[in-house]
């Protein structure tokens, strides 16, 4: 894939934009993006999630706003998180719910957003462990750092970076997690290669992501609204799994697979919320 508009001109976002399944991620600011602003998919994604970060407190206080934590996280998990972290929640699963992070491990979260999975991981790895959150949206990083200060968390650091070029040394991470972020990338092969690079031998990843049962229509792939909703860039599931294997991962396991929009018809019924686990071989 190329980084320069692989699908040509994007269709501007409308007020009907969806998001990561059924109302489970950011609904703030979609209609504010103009056609002129959409020079790249990355710009559209940064705008959307920057807006989500800015309205995190408002969303947290709004009982009618459905957050990802409402759908995928346990009551105990939600109770351990700052309100603004919950208000900025976006995703299509709960990778930390099955990641089995161990005391003293180093965990890295791709697309860490307001810090939800980082803070849950920090509890599991304990004071001898280390958690790194990577996000490309400055406003999300500011929110995550604010949330870390409110929790008094001192074993988590947040870094500005792209998942296609992770700012982390080779063979230094025990566990990589991610929640509905790889679908936002135009370079998925590069992302998985980067995950492989930074993992220690026998390290593993647990990710939740949006995939499809079959190829999406061309107009959906060109829609900015569907891209920021984790849909426009969703890969066909069989090809996604083949890609993971081709990078070199082993012990690939589909932990969970469910329809993202169970009551939908047409192409939307092909959308799948996938949670996947795999390991880096020992040599």
C-alpha positions as CSV (number, residue, x, y, z in Angstrom):
1,X,0.0,0.0,0.0
2,X,1.0,3.6,-0.5
3,X,0.7,6.4,2.0
4,X,-0.6,8.9,-0.6
5,X,-4.3,8.6,-1.0
6,X,-4.5,5.0,-2.0
7,X,-8.2,5.2,-2.7
8,X,-8.1,8.6,-4.5
9,X,-10.5,11.4,-3.4
10,X,-12.3,10.7,-0.2
11,X,-16.0,11.4,0.2
12,X,-16.5,14.0,3.0
13,X,-18.0,12.9,6.3
14,X,-21.7,13.5,6.8
15,X,-23.7,13.7,10.0
16,X,-24.7,10.1,9.6
17,X,-21.2,8.8,10.1
18,X,-21.0,5.5,12.0
19,X,-18.3,4.4,14.3
20,X,-16.5,1.1,15.2
21,X,-19.7,-1.0,15.2
22,X,-22.8,0.1,16.9
23,X,-22.3,3.5,18.6
24,X,-19.2,2.3,20.4
25,X,-16.7,5.0,19.6
26,X,-16.4,8.7,19.0
27,X,-19.4,10.6,17.8
28,X,-18.0,14.0,18.2
29,X,-17.2,16.4,15.5
30,X,-17.7,14.1,12.4
31,X,-19.7,16.7,10.5
32,X,-17.1,19.4,11.1
33,X,-14.6,17.9,8.7
34,X,-14.7,19.6,5.3
35,X,-13.7,18.1,2.0
36,X,-10.8,20.5,1.8
37,X,-9.4,19.2,5.1
38,X,-9.3,15.6,4.0
39,X,-5.9,15.6,2.3
40,X,-5.2,12.2,3.8
41,X,-6.9,9.5,5.8
42,X,-4.5,10.2,8.7
43,X,-5.7,13.8,8.8
44,X,-9.3,12.7,9.0
45,X,-8.6,10.2,11.8
46,X,-6.6,12.7,13.8
47,X,-9.4,15.3,13.5
48,X,-12.1,12.8,14.6
49,X,-10.2,11.5,17.6
50,X,-8.9,14.9,18.6
51,X,-12.5,16.1,18.7
52,X,-13.4,13.0,20.7
53,X,-10.7,13.8,23.3
54,X,-11.9,17.4,23.6
55,X,-15.4,16.2,24.4
56,X,-14.5,13.4,26.7
57,X,-15.9,15.0,29.8
58,X,-19.1,15.9,28.1
59,X,-19.5,12.3,26.8
60,X,-18.7,10.9,30.2
61,X,-21.5,12.9,31.8
62,X,-24.0,12.1,29.1
63,X,-25.9,9.0,30.1
64,X,-27.4,8.7,26.6
65,X,-24.0,8.5,25.0
66,X,-22.9,4.8,24.4
67,X,-19.2,4.4,25.0
68,X,-17.0,1.4,24.1
69,X,-16.6,0.7,27.8
70,X,-20.3,0.3,28.2
71,X,-20.4,-2.4,25.6
72,X,-17.1,-4.3,26.0
73,X,-15.8,-3.7,29.5
74,X,-16.8,-5.1,32.9
75,X,-18.2,-3.0,35.7
76,X,-15.1,-3.5,37.7
77,X,-12.9,-2.3,34.8
78,X,-15.0,0.8,34.3
79,X,-14.9,1.6,38.0
80,X,-11.1,1.7,38.0
81,X,-11.0,4.3,35.3
82,X,-11.3,8.1,35.3
83,X,-14.5,9.5,33.9
84,X,-12.7,11.3,31.1
85,X,-10.9,8.1,30.0
86,X,-14.3,6.4,29.8
87,X,-15.7,9.4,27.9
88,X,-13.0,9.0,25.3
89,X,-13.4,5.3,24.9
90,X,-13.5,3.9,21.4
91,X,-13.1,0.4,20.2
92,X,-14.6,-2.9,19.1
93,X,-13.5,-5.2,21.9
94,X,-11.6,-5.6,25.1
95,X,-8.1,-6.9,24.5
96,X,-7.0,-6.4,28.1
97,X,-9.9,-8.6,29.2
98,X,-8.1,-11.7,27.9
99,X,-4.4,-10.5,27.5
100,X,-3.3,-12.1,30.8
101,X,-0.6,-9.5,31.4
102,X,1.9,-10.7,34.1
103,X,3.6,-8.9,36.9
104,X,6.8,-7.2,35.8
105,X,6.0,-7.3,32.1
106,X,6.3,-4.5,29.6
107,X,3.1,-3.8,27.7
108,X,2.7,-1.5,24.7
109,X,-0.7,-0.2,23.5
110,X,-1.1,0.9,19.9
111,X,-3.6,3.7,19.6
112,X,-3.8,4.3,23.3
113,X,-6.4,7.1,23.2
114,X,-7.4,8.3,26.6
115,X,-5.4,5.5,28.3
116,X,-8.0,3.0,29.2
117,X,-6.2,-0.2,28.3
118,X,-2.9,1.3,29.6
119,X,-4.3,1.9,33.0
120,X,-5.8,-1.6,33.2
121,X,-2.5,-3.1,32.1
122,X,-0.6,-1.0,34.7
123,X,-2.7,-2.6,37.4
124,X,-1.8,-6.1,36.1
125,X,1.9,-5.6,35.6
126,X,2.4,-3.9,38.9
127,X,5.0,-1.5,40.1
128,X,7.8,-3.6,38.6
129,X,6.1,-3.6,35.1
130,X,6.0,-0.9,32.5
131,X,3.3,0.3,30.1
132,X,3.7,2.4,27.0
133,X,0.9,4.1,25.1
134,X,1.4,5.1,21.5
135,X,-1.0,7.6,19.8
136,X,-0.7,9.9,16.9
137,X,-3.3,12.5,18.1
138,X,-1.8,15.1,20.4
139,X,-5.1,15.9,22.1
140,X,-5.5,12.3,23.0
141,X,-2.0,12.2,24.5
142,X,-2.8,15.3,26.6
143,X,-6.0,13.6,27.9
144,X,-4.2,10.4,28.7
145,X,-1.5,12.2,30.6
146,X,-4.1,14.1,32.5
147,X,-5.9,10.9,33.3
148,X,-2.6,9.3,34.5
149,X,-2.0,12.2,36.9
150,X,-5.5,11.9,38.3
151,X,-4.9,8.2,39.0
152,X,-1.4,8.7,40.3
153,X,-0.1,6.1,37.9
154,X,3.7,6.2,37.6
155,X,4.4,3.1,35.6
156,X,2.8,4.3,32.3
157,X,4.3,6.6,29.7
158,X,2.5,8.0,26.6
159,X,4.4,8.7,23.4
160,X,3.4,10.5,20.2
161,X,3.9,8.2,17.3
162,X,2.4,6.2,14.4
163,X,1.7,2.5,14.6
164,X,3.5,2.1,11.2
165,X,6.7,3.3,12.8
166,X,6.5,2.5,16.5
167,X,8.9,4.5,18.7
168,X,10.3,1.5,20.6
169,X,13.5,-0.5,20.4
170,X,13.7,-4.0,19.0
171,X,12.8,-7.0,21.2
172,X,11.8,-4.9,24.3
173,X,8.1,-5.6,24.7
174,X,6.4,-8.7,26.3
175,X,2.8,-7.9,25.2
176,X,1.3,-5.6,22.5
177,X,-2.4,-4.7,22.7
178,X,-4.6,-2.6,20.4
179,X,-8.3,-1.9,20.2
180,X,-9.8,-1.2,16.8
181,X,-6.8,0.8,15.6
182,X,-5.1,-1.3,12.9
183,X,-8.2,-1.0,10.8
184,X,-7.4,2.7,10.6
185,X,-4.0,2.1,8.9
186,X,-3.4,2.1,5.2
187,X,-0.2,0.0,5.8
188,X,-1.3,-3.1,7.8
189,X,1.6,-5.2,6.7
190,X,4.0,-2.5,8.1
191,X,2.1,-2.4,11.4
192,X,2.4,-6.1,12.0
193,X,6.0,-6.1,11.0
194,X,6.6,-3.3,13.6
195,X,4.8,-5.3,16.2
196,X,7.0,-8.3,15.4
197,X,10.1,-6.2,15.6
198,X,9.4,-4.7,19.1
199,X,8.2,-8.0,20.7
200,X,10.7,-10.1,22.6
201,X,11.1,-13.7,21.5
202,X,8.0,-15.5,22.8
203,X,6.3,-12.2,23.2
204,X,2.7,-12.0,22.1
205,X,0.0,-9.6,20.9
206,X,-3.7,-9.5,21.7
207,X,-5.7,-7.1,19.5
208,X,-9.3,-6.3,18.8
209,X,-10.0,-5.0,15.3
210,X,-12.6,-4.5,12.6
211,X,-12.5,-6.9,9.7
212,X,-15.0,-8.1,7.0
213,X,-16.2,-11.4,5.7
214,X,-15.8,-10.1,2.1
215,X,-14.4,-7.1,0.3
216,X,-16.1,-3.8,0.9
217,X,-17.7,-1.8,-1.9
218,X,-15.4,0.8,-3.5
219,X,-17.6,3.7,-2.3
220,X,-17.3,2.5,1.3
221,X,-13.5,2.3,1.0
222,X,-13.4,5.9,-0.3
223,X,-15.7,7.3,2.5
224,X,-13.9,9.4,5.1
225,X,-16.8,8.7,7.5
226,X,-16.3,4.9,7.2
227,X,-12.5,5.2,7.5
228,X,-12.7,7.1,10.8
229,X,-15.4,4.6,11.9
230,X,-12.7,1.8,11.5
231,X,-14.8,0.4,8.6
232,X,-13.4,1.8,5.4
233,X,-10.0,0.4,6.0
234,X,-11.2,-3.0,7.4
235,X,-9.5,-5.9,5.7
236,X,-11.1,-9.2,4.7
237,X,-10.7,-11.5,7.7
238,X,-9.0,-14.4,5.7
239,X,-6.5,-12.0,4.2
240,X,-5.9,-10.4,7.6
241,X,-5.0,-13.7,9.2
242,X,-2.8,-14.6,6.3
243,X,-1.0,-11.3,6.7
244,X,-0.3,-12.0,10.4
245,X,1.1,-15.4,9.5
246,X,3.2,-14.1,6.7
247,X,5.0,-11.6,9.0
248,X,6.2,-14.6,11.1
249,X,3.8,-14.9,14.0
250,X,2.8,-18.3,15.3
251,X,0.1,-19.7,17.6
252,X,-2.4,-17.5,15.9
253,X,-5.8,-17.8,17.6
254,X,-9.1,-16.2,16.9
255,X,-10.3,-15.6,20.4
256,X,-13.6,-13.9,19.5
257,X,-15.5,-13.2,16.3
258,X,-18.9,-11.6,16.2
259,X,-20.9,-9.5,13.9
260,X,-20.3,-5.8,14.4
261,X,-23.8,-4.8,13.3
262,X,-26.0,-7.8,13.9
263,X,-29.2,-6.3,12.5
264,X,-27.6,-4.7,9.4
265,X,-28.3,-5.7,5.8
266,X,-26.1,-5.4,2.7
267,X,-22.4,-4.8,3.0
268,X,-22.8,-3.8,6.7
269,X,-23.7,-7.3,7.7
270,X,-20.2,-8.5,6.6
271,X,-18.5,-6.4,9.4
272,X,-16.8,-8.4,12.1
273,X,-15.4,-7.5,15.5
274,X,-12.4,-9.7,15.8
275,X,-10.2,-10.4,18.8
276,X,-6.9,-12.1,17.9
277,X,-3.9,-13.5,19.7
278,X,-0.6,-14.5,18.3
279,X,3.1,-15.0,19.4
280,X,6.5,-14.2,18.2
281,X,8.6,-17.5,17.9
282,X,11.5,-18.0,20.2
283,X,14.0,-17.8,17.3
